[in-house]
Amino acid sequence: MDNRFHELSSLNFKKVDIGLRETELIKEYARLKFNGGFVLATIECCDSEKFRDYLHSMYSVTDAMHLNMRSAADDVKDFMYYLLDSQSLAGLDIYLGNGEAFLSVDPPYDELEGFRKLAFAELSENEMKKRLLQTAIKSSIYDDWKVSAEQTSKMINDFSSRMFTEDSHFRNLYFQQWGNFMIGLFEGYIFIDINRGQITFFAVDDYD
């Protein structure tokens, strides 16, 4: 029986600009030097209604699941696997700063069972902001982060408000790399705005 997310691989996607590169957080982050680089991209489906249906159909985090972080269900991993299998998505030229194709999935993760073994964590809003603060302050192996923690937190709040409105239904994922080209100090985030049918990828790779 086909996986219920299988059709995602045949949908068409496009990149959209929601103003994240104009935020002070990303302007400051772009000043850092990385061996691997970082990627920031927002995508949406050309068939927005169908895509939102898929987003809504993922296993939901109920009010009782109030933990700051928990392992993502296989349902979420299956969604991501078939999304990344989209040839349309692959054609959007989303690269790390070093020119590596960010959305390319390498063995052994290019099969569903292998992909399910990747570590995906679902984050609360507060935990997401806490981890973004840690990512920013960690900076790169070449440069120090020159902004105070208090000011960085304000920058993260602005960054978040660009992605999500007060009435947004959103999910935040923290994930392990799916490409063999990513080594070392990798950190990856996936921000999902279910109401608008948009997904934002933010990841950084660095190494000695």
Secondary structure, DSSP 8 states (H G I E B T S, - for coil): ---TTGGGGGS-EEEE--SGGGSHHHHHHTTS--SSEEEEEEEEESSHHHHHHHHHHS----TT---SEEE--HHHHHHHHHHHT-HHHHTT--B-TTS-BTT---TTTTSHHHHTTS-EEEE-HHHHHHHHHHHHHH--SS----S-HHHHHHHHHHHHHHH--TT--EEEEEE---STT--SS-EEEEEEETTTTEEEEEEEE---
